[in-house]
Every structure is written in C-alpha cells, then in structure tokens.
Amino acid sequence: MTTELMGPDLTVHCGTLGGTTSGGTTPNYNGKIEMVNNILEDVKKRKTVHYRQFGKFKKVNTITKSVINSLNAISVCSMVLTFTPVNSAVMLVAIAATSVSGITSAIHSSIDIEGKIHSHNTSYLQYTDLYRDVSARLLRNGMSTHDLDLLLSEMNARIGLIEDSSLPISF
C-alpha cells in the first residue's frame, strides 16, 4: 500500500513501513512528512526574501557607483577647465562635484553594501541548495520514519548554520 502526500510543490509517495497502523503507516510518519514540508515551505520563503534583498542591494550599489563615477568625471573635467581663463562658476562646479562624490563614497563604504550583497547572495544559494536536496530526497519512495528523523535533524542543522552566517531578514 502506498500513501500519497501533497507537499507545497511536490507529491511524496511513501511506502508502507513495519509497525503500521490500520491506515498503513506509523502514527508519526504523516506528521514527520508534514513537518518536513512545512520546513521546506519556510526555506522557500527565506530563499525568496534573500534573493529580493540581493537584487535590491545590487541595484542600489550599481546606482551609487554610477553616481560617484559621474561626479568624479564632472569634477575632473571642471578642474581641467579651471586652467583656462573662464569664470569662477567652473571652479564651484568642480568643488561641489568633488565634495558630493567624496561624501557619497564615504557613505557607500560605511554602509558596506557590497558585503550585504555577498551575504544575501550566499544565503540565497545555500537555501536553494537545501531546498533542492531535501525535495529530491522526499521524492524517493520508501523513506522510513528513521530516515525522516535523520532528514529533519540534518535540515535543522543546515538551517542553523545558514542563519548563523546570514543577515537577518523579515517576512
């Protein structure tokens, strides 16, 4: 007898086990499958949030660097023009562009956007790997309750390691 359980994105086919109830599975078996599927759903949410954060910080980083490079270009051009006989407005533009560029660079460095990009990308990739690995294992037929216990323990350990090294997120 085979029981089909529906997960968030998968159908799990579970074979019968020794010590079964009248329904063909051990009393905790369905609960363990449900727990694994709930954890998988949480992992899926976390990887999605980390991916969104990665994209957001990547966009902010690109825009900030573009602004800094543009201001530096304006500053250099304006400073070169100060050697020619022109009005003092060129000098003011050079000073303003240099000042804004320096302040923007300092803020960009202190916020460490590139570190946040790296952290969210790493967390996204780790959650994706966990999701793919556990989903593939669940699709195997004939997992025993002991196999599910081991899977749950491994999932919790891997999630703990990912959370220890990732930036906090909110759902």
C-alpha positions as YAML, in Angstrom:
chain: A
units: angstrom
residues:
- id: 1
  name: MET
  ca: [0.00, 0.00, 0.00]
- id: 2
  name: THR
  ca: [1.32, 3.44, -0.94]
- id: 3
  name: THR
  ca: [0.13, 6.73, 0.52]
- id: 4
  name: GLU
  ca: [0.36, 9.97, -1.47]
- id: 5
  name: LEU
  ca: [1.01, 13.15, 0.46]
- id: 6
  name: MET
  ca: [0.83, 16.56, -1.15]
- id: 7
  name: GLY
  ca: [3.59, 18.99, -0.23]
- id: 8
  name: PRO
  ca: [3.87, 22.67, -1.15]
- id: 9
  name: ASP
  ca: [5.40, 21.94, -4.56]
- id: 10
  name: LEU
  ca: [5.66, 18.18, -4.59]
- id: 11
  name: THR
  ca: [3.83, 14.93, -4.24]
- id: 12
  name: VAL
  ca: [5.52, 12.49, -1.91]
- id: 13
  name: HIS
  ca: [4.95, 8.78, -2.38]
- id: 14
  name: CYS
  ca: [5.58, 6.90, 0.84]
- id: 15
  name: GLY
  ca: [5.84, 3.14, 1.02]
- id: 16
  name: THR
  ca: [4.49, 1.07, 3.87]
- id: 17
  name: LEU
  ca: [6.56, 0.50, 6.98]
- id: 18
  name: GLY
  ca: [6.81, -2.11, 9.67]
- id: 19
  name: GLY
  ca: [4.71, -1.50, 12.78]
- id: 20
  name: THR
  ca: [1.93, 0.18, 10.88]
- id: 21
  name: THR
  ca: [-1.49, 1.29, 11.98]
- id: 22
  name: SER
  ca: [-4.66, 0.28, 10.18]
- id: 23
  name: GLY
  ca: [-4.03, 3.04, 7.62]
- id: 24
  name: GLY
  ca: [-0.72, 1.50, 6.55]
- id: 25
  name: THR
  ca: [1.75, 4.00, 8.08]
- id: 26
  name: THR
  ca: [3.18, 4.59, 11.52]
- id: 27
  name: PRO
  ca: [1.39, 7.19, 13.63]
- id: 28
  name: ASN
  ca: [4.23, 9.77, 13.43]
- id: 29
  name: TYR
  ca: [5.09, 9.20, 9.79]
- id: 30
  name: ASN
  ca: [2.49, 11.58, 8.31]
- id: 31
  name: GLY
  ca: [3.33, 14.18, 10.94]
- id: 32
  name: LYS
  ca: [7.02, 13.97, 10.04]
- id: 33
  name: ILE
  ca: [6.27, 14.35, 6.34]
- id: 34
  name: GLU
  ca: [4.10, 17.35, 7.15]
- id: 35
  name: MET
  ca: [6.87, 18.85, 9.30]
- id: 36
  name: VAL
  ca: [9.43, 18.38, 6.52]
- id: 37
  name: ASN
  ca: [7.06, 20.04, 4.04]
- id: 38
  name: ASN
  ca: [6.45, 22.96, 6.45]
- id: 39
  name: ILE
  ca: [10.19, 23.46, 6.90]
- id: 40
  name: LEU
  ca: [10.64, 23.29, 3.11]
- id: 41
  name: GLU
  ca: [7.99, 25.97, 2.69]
- id: 42
  name: ASP
  ca: [9.83, 28.15, 5.23]
- id: 43
  name: VAL
  ca: [13.13, 27.55, 3.38]
- id: 44
  name: LYS
  ca: [11.44, 28.57, 0.13]
- id: 45
  name: LYS
  ca: [10.21, 31.83, 1.70]
- id: 46
  name: ARG
  ca: [13.64, 32.57, 3.15]
- id: 47
  name: LYS
  ca: [15.44, 31.99, -0.14]
- id: 48
  name: THR
  ca: [12.94, 34.26, -1.91]
- id: 49
  name: VAL
  ca: [13.43, 37.05, 0.65]
- id: 50
  name: HIS
  ca: [17.23, 36.76, 0.43]
- id: 51
  name: TYR
  ca: [17.04, 36.87, -3.36]
- id: 52
  name: ARG
  ca: [14.90, 40.03, -3.25]
- id: 53
  name: GLN
  ca: [17.34, 41.65, -0.80]
- id: 54
  name: PHE
  ca: [20.26, 40.63, -3.03]
- id: 55
  name: GLY
  ca: [18.59, 42.26, -6.05]
- id: 56
  name: LYS
  ca: [17.70, 45.40, -4.12]
- id: 57
  name: PHE
  ca: [21.20, 45.92, -2.74]
- id: 58
  name: LYS
  ca: [22.76, 45.10, -6.12]
- id: 59
  name: LYS
  ca: [20.63, 47.80, -7.76]
- id: 60
  name: VAL
  ca: [21.48, 50.36, -5.03]
- id: 61
  name: ASN
  ca: [25.18, 49.50, -5.36]
- id: 62
  name: THR
  ca: [25.10, 49.96, -9.14]
- id: 63
  name: ILE
  ca: [23.26, 53.28, -8.93]
- id: 64
  name: THR
  ca: [25.53, 54.60, -6.17]
- id: 65
  name: LYS
  ca: [28.70, 53.67, -8.05]
- id: 66
  name: SER
  ca: [27.31, 55.24, -11.23]
- id: 67
  name: VAL
  ca: [26.58, 58.48, -9.41]
- id: 68
  name: ILE
  ca: [30.05, 58.53, -7.82]
- id: 69
  name: ASN
  ca: [31.74, 57.88, -11.19]
- id: 70
  name: SER
  ca: [29.66, 60.59, -12.86]
- id: 71
  name: LEU
  ca: [30.53, 63.11, -10.16]
- id: 72
  name: ASN
  ca: [34.21, 62.19, -10.42]
- id: 73
  name: ALA
  ca: [34.09, 62.73, -14.19]
- id: 74
  name: ILE
  ca: [32.43, 66.13, -13.75]
- id: 75
  name: SER
  ca: [34.98, 67.02, -11.09]
- id: 76
  name: VAL
  ca: [37.97, 66.11, -13.24]
- id: 77
  name: CYS
  ca: [36.60, 67.95, -16.30]
- id: 78
  name: SER
  ca: [35.83, 71.02, -14.23]
- id: 79
  name: MET
  ca: [39.28, 71.04, -12.66]
- id: 80
  name: VAL
  ca: [40.91, 70.83, -16.10]
- id: 81
  name: LEU
  ca: [38.78, 73.74, -17.25]
- id: 82
  name: THR
  ca: [39.98, 75.86, -14.30]
- id: 83
  name: PHE
  ca: [43.35, 76.15, -16.04]
- id: 84
  name: THR
  ca: [41.72, 78.04, -18.90]
- id: 85
  name: PRO
  ca: [40.53, 81.61, -18.49]
- id: 86
  name: VAL
  ca: [36.84, 81.04, -17.65]
- id: 87
  name: ASN
  ca: [34.60, 82.33, -14.90]
- id: 88
  name: SER
  ca: [34.60, 81.09, -11.31]
- id: 89
  name: ALA
  ca: [31.44, 79.02, -11.83]
- id: 90
  name: VAL
  ca: [33.58, 76.23, -13.22]
- id: 91
  name: MET
  ca: [35.59, 76.20, -10.01]
- id: 92
  name: LEU
  ca: [32.41, 75.99, -7.94]
- id: 93
  name: VAL
  ca: [31.16, 73.06, -10.03]
- id: 94
  name: ALA
  ca: [34.47, 71.26, -9.52]
- id: 95
  name: ILE
  ca: [34.38, 71.83, -5.76]
- id: 96
  name: ALA
  ca: [30.73, 70.78, -5.48]
- id: 97
  name: ALA
  ca: [31.17, 67.65, -7.59]
- id: 98
  name: THR
  ca: [34.29, 66.62, -5.66]
- id: 99
  name: SER
  ca: [32.60, 67.22, -2.29]
- id: 100
  name: VAL
  ca: [29.42, 65.32, -3.16]
- id: 101
  name: SER
  ca: [31.44, 62.48, -4.69]
- id: 102
  name: GLY
  ca: [33.63, 62.21, -1.59]
- id: 103
  name: ILE
  ca: [30.66, 62.23, 0.79]
- id: 104
  name: THR
  ca: [28.76, 59.67, -1.31]
- id: 105
  name: SER
  ca: [31.85, 57.42, -1.44]
- id: 106
  name: ALA
  ca: [32.27, 57.63, 2.34]
- id: 107
  name: ILE
  ca: [28.62, 56.75, 2.96]
- id: 108
  name: HIS
  ca: [28.78, 53.91, 0.43]
- id: 109
  name: SER
  ca: [31.86, 52.49, 2.14]
- id: 110
  name: SER
  ca: [30.47, 52.80, 5.66]
- id: 111
  name: ILE
  ca: [27.17, 51.09, 4.77]
- id: 112
  name: ASP
  ca: [29.08, 48.15, 3.22]
- id: 113
  name: ILE
  ca: [26.52, 47.47, 0.52]
- id: 114
  name: GLU
  ca: [28.85, 45.02, -1.23]
- id: 115
  name: GLY
  ca: [29.08, 42.94, 1.97]
- id: 116
  name: LYS
  ca: [25.29, 42.83, 2.16]
- id: 117
  name: ILE
  ca: [25.10, 41.80, -1.48]
- id: 118
  name: HIS
  ca: [27.52, 38.96, -0.86]
- id: 119
  name: SER
  ca: [25.76, 37.82, 2.33]
- id: 120
  name: HIS
  ca: [22.26, 37.75, 0.80]
- id: 121
  name: ASN
  ca: [23.53, 36.01, -2.35]
- id: 122
  name: THR
  ca: [25.32, 33.36, -0.28]
- id: 123
  name: SER
  ca: [22.25, 32.78, 1.91]
- id: 124
  name: TYR
  ca: [20.03, 32.54, -1.17]
- id: 125
  name: LEU
  ca: [22.33, 29.95, -2.74]
- id: 126
  name: GLN
  ca: [22.55, 27.93, 0.48]
- id: 127
  name: TYR
  ca: [18.77, 27.89, 0.95]
- id: 128
  name: THR
  ca: [18.33, 26.94, -2.72]
- id: 129
  name: ASP
  ca: [20.76, 24.04, -2.29]
- id: 130
  name: LEU
  ca: [18.96, 22.86, 0.87]
- id: 131
  name: TYR
  ca: [15.54, 23.10, -0.81]
- id: 132
  name: ARG
  ca: [16.70, 21.18, -3.88]
- id: 133
  name: ASP
  ca: [18.45, 18.49, -1.83]
- id: 134
  name: VAL
  ca: [15.55, 17.84, 0.55]
- id: 135
  name: SER
  ca: [12.95, 17.96, -2.25]
- id: 136
  name: ALA
  ca: [14.88, 15.34, -4.18]
- id: 137
  name: ARG
  ca: [15.20, 13.10, -1.12]
- id: 138
  name: LEU
  ca: [11.49, 13.39, -0.36]
- id: 139
  name: LEU
  ca: [10.59, 12.20, -3.82]
- id: 140
  name: ARG
  ca: [12.37, 8.91, -3.16]
- id: 141
  name: ASN
  ca: [9.96, 6.12, -2.34]
- id: 142
  name: GLY
  ca: [10.19, 4.14, 0.86]
- id: 143
  name: MET
  ca: [11.69, 6.59, 3.35]
- id: 144
  name: SER
  ca: [11.35, 5.11, 6.80]
- id: 145
  name: THR
  ca: [10.48, 7.14, 9.88]
- id: 146
  name: HIS
  ca: [14.14, 6.80, 10.92]
- id: 147
  name: ASP
  ca: [15.16, 8.29, 7.54]
- id: 148
  name: LEU
  ca: [12.74, 11.17, 8.17]
- id: 149
  name: ASP
  ca: [14.20, 11.71, 11.65]
- id: 150
  name: LEU
  ca: [17.67, 11.94, 10.14]
- id: 151
  name: LEU
  ca: [16.41, 14.26, 7.42]
- id: 152
  name: LEU
  ca: [14.73, 16.56, 9.95]
- id: 153
  name: SER
  ca: [17.89, 16.68, 12.08]
- id: 154
  name: GLU
  ca: [20.03, 17.47, 9.06]
- id: 155
  name: MET
  ca: [17.63, 20.16, 7.86]
- id: 156
  name: ASN
  ca: [17.63, 21.85, 11.26]
- id: 157
  name: ALA
  ca: [21.43, 21.73, 11.46]
- id: 158
  name: ARG
  ca: [21.85, 23.18, 7.97]
- id: 159
  name: ILE
  ca: [19.27, 25.90, 8.60]
- id: 160
  name: GLY
  ca: [21.06, 26.79, 11.84]
- id: 161
  name: LEU
  ca: [24.37, 27.15, 10.02]
- id: 162
  name: ILE
  ca: [22.81, 29.29, 7.31]
- id: 163
  name: GLU
  ca: [21.07, 31.54, 9.84]
- id: 164
  name: ASP
  ca: [24.28, 31.95, 11.85]
- id: 165
  name: SER
  ca: [26.12, 33.36, 8.84]
- id: 166
  name: SER
  ca: [23.34, 35.34, 7.15]
- id: 167
  name: LEU
  ca: [21.97, 38.81, 7.69]
- id: 168
  name: PRO
  ca: [18.58, 38.99, 9.42]
- id: 169
  name: ILE
  ca: [15.50, 39.13, 7.23]
- id: 170
  name: SER
  ca: [11.86, 39.88, 7.88]
- id: 171
  name: PHE
  ca: [8.89, 38.23, 6.20]
...
